[in-house]
Amino acid sequence: MNAHITFSTAKNGSKICSADGIPLHSKYNPEHEAELFVASAETDFLPSCVLVTEPALAYCVLPLRQKFPGAKLYAVRYCADFAETDAFFDRVFYLHAPDGGAQLENELFSVIGDEEICSCRFLSWVSSAKIFTAEDKEAWCAIKNAVNKARMSLVTHSHFAKRWFKNAYIFCGAANKTAEIHAGTQPVVVAASGTSLLQSLAPLKEKRASYFLLAVSSALSPLLAAGLEPDLVISTDGGYWAKRHLEELKDRPALPLALSVEGACPAVVLGKNPIVPLGFSDGFETTMARFCGFTPMRAERNGTVSGTALEFALNITSGDIFLCGLDLAPSKGMQHCPPNRLETANESADMKMQTKEGRLTRARCNSDALDIYRKWFAAENPAFSGRVFRLSADFQFSHTLKSIPDVNFSFFKKRLYEAENSSELQAIGMQERQIDCNAKERKKRAHDFIAAHSDTDEWLHSLFPAEYLAWKRTVEGKREKRAALEEKNSEFLARLLGAQCHTQK
């Protein structure tokens, strides 16, 4: 809606406005109207932020800051006519067309973050909602999606936080050989494990000498079965499924693995294979690894390892990046390119009353996470432009990725030829890096690190994010929730330090 905004003066002398003749503020006293609006915004928790959709001239800001003095204030704008009041907010988001809702959803999640979204009070300036009906519907749909995404992220983080730290504890004691990457201009193929990978294996093998092959853990088995050995495997998952995929490396001790320090990995692989440590900016895992003598490469946390792999590839080459096997949608039959370690294990449990078809059908229906991952790849990102492509043997994908064009192997071979004949071609290098202390010293450092941090709020926040957030935002029963949180921490430390983690297979 391209509403015509006009400005005038209220009875009390304050500036007001209207859209196509319909007032957005009280004609008599817009400040009092805003006070009543804020007074009606009841909440049973302490919000860390407040977001208002199209607050027009922002008279609500002052009473909001008085009612929620410690909260950040955000606004979503439907037009640019009120930009002069944007500075009153901590951050303003604009609903841009086309695809404004998708862009807004991604921006809210990336800027505010999962925890603040889950502790945010969302408010609608009613007059704007009545006038900008289409924009308001699109904005609140984006907010709903961002909240659902944040809840899913927080639930995942809460479920895995303790597992991640335990993995990092194992990593610090068990990793023996590390390696570092030297960036180049060589084209990179990032292999994921979607069903489209199967048709691509033969043409990938044909040009194998012309690119750097980075394989996510679930793509390792089909690549090796086709005679395609990756230059590097990457894994960031903290669960058992990633560990199962990495079992392929037990018989290939020379094959390097880029592993987040919190990722799950068989101890024998940690001990024998060259490890490129990856560190995320949040949490204690990377900090502890550095304290124990490791030098992790910076990595970006992502809902899917393919997203982390893409951003990793952007850091190690200035050349083209081809995403292969990145379907991001459920298929009619198998959900992954065969052979797949988890599928093989699941097949052994199939029976007459619990059939394979029933299992695959459930997998096809549970595709909410794929929708979220697809939106991330499809979002406008200048870093992708002209460099990142989705490669297949003319596979018919069910969705496009917008900013990442789909290309076939004719295009792939043409770009490889151009790269090979470029005077600036430089291979991506890798060399072993010495860890500055032995395993015994690293274990002692890990214990010292835990002793120094395990009674801090930062520790509780990192290891128990959902419980910590519930304690922070609660109004009543704060002492009881804190006591319960500290009890959980004591139980975790007893299990962690009492277990023989370094012997885990």
N, C-alpha and C positions, 0 to 999 in steps of 0.2 A: 504494500500500500504506500503510495506516494502522497501522504497527507500534507496539506498546506498548513504550516505552523505560523500562527500570528501571536504577537506579544502585546500585552496591555498592562494596566495597573489595577490592582485590587483596591477595595475600599480603604484598607489600612495603609496604602501606599506601596505595597510590595509588588514586585514584578510577577506577572502570571502569564499563562499562554493557553492557546486552544488549538485544536487540530480540526480543520474544516469546520470551524465554528463551534466545536464541542469542547468545553473547558476541561483542562487537565488538572487544574487546581481550583481551590475555592475562590470565588470572586470577592469574598469579604476578608478572610484571614487565612492565607495558605499555611502560615506557621502553626496555627492552632489545629488546622486540619491534619498536618503532619504529626503533631503530638498525639492526637487521637488515634491515628493510624499506628503509630509505634506502641501506644498503650494497649492496643488490641492484639499486638503480636506476642501472645503468651507462649511460654516455653517451659518445659519441665526439666531442661538441662541447661548447662552453661555453654553456649555456642562459642566456638573458636573464630567463627566468621559469620557474617550475614550478607546475603545476596538479594538485591532488589531488582526486579525486572522493570525496565523503563521508568525510572523515577522522575523523569522530566526535569524540572528545575531543582530537584534534589533537596527540597525542604525537609525531607525525612532524615537527612544525615545527622544534624545536630542532636535531635532526640534519640536517634539510634546510638550515637556515641555516648550519650549520657546513660542510656539503659544498659548498654553492653560495652563498658569502657575498655575492656581488653580484647575485643573482637575486631578483626579486619573487616572492612566494608567493601563489598563488590557490587557492581551494577552491570546489567545487560542492557545495551542500547538497541532500539529498533530504528533509530534515525540519528543523523549527525547534528540536528538543530540545537541540541542542548550540550554541545561539547565544551562550552565555557564552564560548566559545572563538573566536568570529569575529574578535575584535580581534587575535588572534595572526597573522592573515593580512593581506596588503596589500589584498586585496579578496576578498569572498565573493559568489558567485552562487547564487541559489536556483532550483531547478527547480520552477516553479509550474505547476499544472494549471488549466484545460486548455491545450493547445498549448504546454506547457512547453518542449518541445524547440525549437520555432521561436523562442520568446522568448529562450531561452538562447543559441542560435546567434547571433542578432542582437546580444545583449548582449556576448557574448565578442568578437565582431568589432569592435564599436564602442568597447569599453572597452580591450581589449588591443591591437588594431590588427594589421594584416597582418604587419609585420616581427617583432613579438614573438611572434605565434602561430607563425610559421615558425621561431622560435628558442626554442620552448617545449618543456619535457620534461613529458609528460602521464603521470600515475601514478594507479593505482586502488587504494584501500584495499580489499584483497581481501575481508575480512569483510563490509563494507558491500555489495560487489557480489553476494555470495551471498545476502544477506538482501533487499536492495531490488532484486530482479532486473529488474522492469519499469522502474523509475526509472533504473537503471544503463544499461539498453539504450537508453533514450531520450536520456540524457545523452551517451553515447558516440557516438550517431548525430549529435547536435547538434555535438559536438566535431569529428567527422569532416567534417561539412558546413562548419564554420567554418574548418578547416584547408584544405579544398579552395578555399573562397572566398578565403582569405588568399593561397594560392599563386597563384591566378588574378590577384588584385589586384597581387601583387608582380611577377609576370611581365609584366603589362600596364604597370606603372609602370616596370619596368626597360627594357622595349622602347621606351617613349615618352619617358622622362626627357630624353634628349638632344634629341629632336625638340621637346619642350615648351620647353626653354630656347632653342633656336634660334628657335622661333616668337616667344618673348618678346623676343629680341634684334631680330627683324624688327619686331615691334610697336613697340618703343621708338623706332625710327628712322622708321617709316612712318606711324603714326597722326597725323593732323593736326587733326581736330576731335573733341572729346570732349563728352559730355553727362552730366547727372546726373538722377536720378529723385527726385521729391518724392512721398512716400507719400500715399495717400488712402483712401477707403472704397469706391471703385468696384468692382463685381464684375469678376473677371478670368477669362478663358477661356485656358487653356493648351492650345494645339493641338499634338498629337503626330501621327505619320504612320501610325498603324495603319490597317488597311482599314476600320474602323468610321467613320473620319472622312468617307469619301465620302458616306454617307447623311446626315451632319450638316451638310454645306456649305450646303444651301439654307435650312434653319431658322436657321443661324448668320447667314446674310446678311440674313434677314428682321429680326433684332433687332440689327443691327450697331452702331447708334448708342448702344446701352444698356450696353456693356461694353468693357473694355480687352482687346485681343487680343494675347496673347504667343505667338509661334510658335517652336517649335524649328526648327532649320535644315532638317531633312528635310521639314517640313510646309509650307515656304514655297512650293514650286512648286504643289501642289494648291490652296492658298489663293488664290494670285494667279490661277491658271487659272479659279477660280470667281468672281473679282471681289471677293475678300476681302483687303484690304490690312491687314497687322498694324500695330498701334501700335508694336510692338517685336519684333525677331527675337533669339533667344538661341542662342549656340553656345559649347561648351566643348571640343569634340573637337580633338585635335591632329593627326589624320590627314588624308589627302587627300580622304576622302569628305565631310568637313564642308566643305572648301574648294570641292568641286564644287557642293554645295547652295547655298553663298553666292554663286555666280556670278550668281544671279538678281538680286543687288543692284547689279551693275555698271550696269544701266540705270535704277536707282532711287536716286540719290545722296541723296535726302532721307529715305529710310527708315532709321531708327536701328537699330543692332545692339548688343546686349549681348554682349560677347565677353570670355572669360577671356584674360588677357594671354598665356597659353601656347597659345591656340587657333589653329588654322590658318585663314588668311583670305587671299583674293586681295589683293595689294598695292594694286590700284586701289581696292578697297572701303575698305581702311584709310586711304587718302589722301583719299577724297571723302565717305564716309558718316559721320554722327555716330556715335561709338563710346561706349558706356557700358562702361568698363573694369570687369572683374570680377576679383577677386583671391582666391585660396585661401590658407589660413593656413600651408600647408606648402610647402617648396621655395623656391628663390631667385627665381623668376620675378616674384612680386608685390613682393618686396623691391627688386629691380632696377627695376621699373616706378615704384615710389615714388621711388627715387633719381633717376630720369630725369624727374621732375616730374609724374607721373600720380597721380590719387587714385582708386584702384580701390574699387568697392563690394565689401563682403565677400560671398563666395559659399561654399557648402558643396560640397566635392567629392563626387561621386556616380558610381556605375557607369554611369548613363544620364543624358543631358542632361535628360530629362524630370524626373528627381529633383531636379537642380539648379534647373530651371525652377520646380518646385513650391515649393521653399524660397525661391527668389527672389520668387515671387508672394506668399508669406506675409509677406515683408519690405516689399512695396510697397503692400499693401492690408490693411485690417482687415475687408474684406467677404468675400463668398463667392468661392470658387475652383472652377472647373469644368474638369476634365481631359477633353479631347475627343480621340479617336483613340488613347487609351492602352489598346491591346489586351493587350500583354505576353504574347502567346501566338502560336505559329505558326498561320497560316491555311492552308486547303486549296490555295489558288492563290497569287496575288500576296501578298507579305509587307508591302507598303506601299501607301498610298493613291496612285493615279496622279494626275498624272504625277510620276515620281520620277527625278531626274537619274541616279542610279546604275543604276536598272533600265533606263533608256534606253541607257546606255553598255553594260551587260551584254548587252542584246538584240542589239546589233550584232555580238557575238562568238559568238552561238548558231549552231550548224551541225548537220548531220545526225548526226555522231558525238558532239557535245557539245550536247545539246538543251536547250531552255528548261525542259522538264519535269524533266529530270535536275538542272538547277541549282536549281530551286525546291524539289525534293525534298530536296536536300542542305541547303538553308536551313531547311526545316521540321525536319529531324532535329537540326540544331545549335542546340538551344534551351536549353542549360544556363544561359547568361547570362540569358535571359528569366526562368527560374525564380528566380534570385538577385534580379533587379530586382523581380519580383512580390512576393517575400517582404518586401522593404524597404517597398513601398507598403502591404502588408497588415499590417505590424507595428503594434501599438497605439501611437498617437502622439497625446497630448492636443492638440497644435497642429492636428490635422486635424478634431477632433470638432466637428460641426455647421457646419463651414465649407468642407470640401473634399468634392467630389462627382465621380463619373465620369459624364460626360454622353454620351448617344448617342440616336439615333433608334430606341430599343427594340432595339438590337443584342444578339444572344445571345452574351455573352462566355462563354468556356470556364472562367473562374475568377472568383471574387469577390475583392474587395480588403479584405473584412472591415471595417476601420475607415473605409474610403472607400466610401460607399453608391453604387450605380448609380441614376441618375435619368434621366428622359426630358425632352423639351422642354416638356411641360406644366408640370413642376416648375420648369424653367429660367425660363420666361416669368413664372411666379408670383413667383419670387424676384427677378427683374429689376424687376417692377412694384413690389414692396415696397421695393426699394432706391431706385427713382426717386422714390418718394413719401415717402422718409425725409428728415427735416429735417437729418440728419447726413451726407447724401450729399456726398462731396467727390471730384472727379475726380483721377486720378493725373496728376501734372504732369511735364514734362520740359523742361530748358533746357540750352543749350550752356554748357560750362565751358572757360575759357581754360587752355591748357597753359602752365606758367610758363617754358618756354624753347623755342627753335626746334629744328628737326630736327638741325642740325649740332651744337648743344650737347648734345642728347640722345644722339647717337651717341658723343660724347666721354665723356659720363657713363657710358654702358654699358661702354665699354672700360675706364674707370677702375674700375668696379665689378668687372668680371671680373678685372682685375689684382690687386685687393685681396683677392679671395676664392678664386681658383682653386687655391691650394695648401693649402687648409684641409681638415680632416676633414669638416666640415659640407658643403663643396662636393662631395667625393667621395661622401658619403652621399646627397646629393640627386640627383646626376647618374648615379651607378652603384649604385643601392640593392641589387641582388642581389649584385653582386661585393663591395660593402662589407660586407654582412651575412655573406657567406661568409668574408671576412677576419676579421671580429670574432669569429665563433663557432668559428673553426678552432683546433685544438690544436697540430697539427704543420704545418710549412711556412708559418708566418705571414709570415716575411720575404719569401718568394718571391711569395706572393699579394699582398702590399702593393706589391712592385715591378711586378707585372703590372698592378695597378690604376692606379698612377701613369703607366705607359706608355700605357694606354688614355686617360687624361685628357689627356696630352700630344698624342696623335693627334687627339682631339676638338677641343682648342683650336686646333690648327693648321688644321683644316678650317673651324672656325667663324670665326676671325678672318681667314683667308685668302680666304673666300668673299665674293662681292658679294651678301650676303643681302638688302640693301635693294632690289635690282633684281628679286627673284624675283616671278614673275607667278602 
